[in-house]
Amino acid sequence: MAKIEIYTWQTCPFCLRAKALLDSKGVSYEEHAIDGDSIARLAMTERADGRTTVPQIFINDKGIGGCDELHALERSKELDILLDVKH
């Protein structure tokens, strides 16, 4: 199973949408809720090569971007491969 991490704000609609897709895949992920935490946000930004928007999603320690990129991977059928999901 892939290692999945997602940096979020609790009320962010894009974060909720990304988590819903991951939940629909039945995969577990580590969520880093960074609401109001400027130090955690800075760490996320550094890890995400300067990207400051949430969510920021990492699969096996590789940044894949945010919600739009996650859904693009799903549409292209690449997400299941990255997540190592068996159907």
Sequence and secondary structure as in RCSB ss.txt:
>XXXX:A:sequence
MAKIEIYTWQTCPFCLRAKALLDSKGVSYEEHAIDGDSIARLAMTERADGRTTVPQIFINDKGIGGCDELHALER
SKELDILLDVKH
>XXXX:A:secstr
   EEEEE TT HHHHHHHHHHHHTT   EEEE TT HHHHHHHHHHTTT  SS EEEETTEEEESHHHHHHHHH
TT HHHHHT   
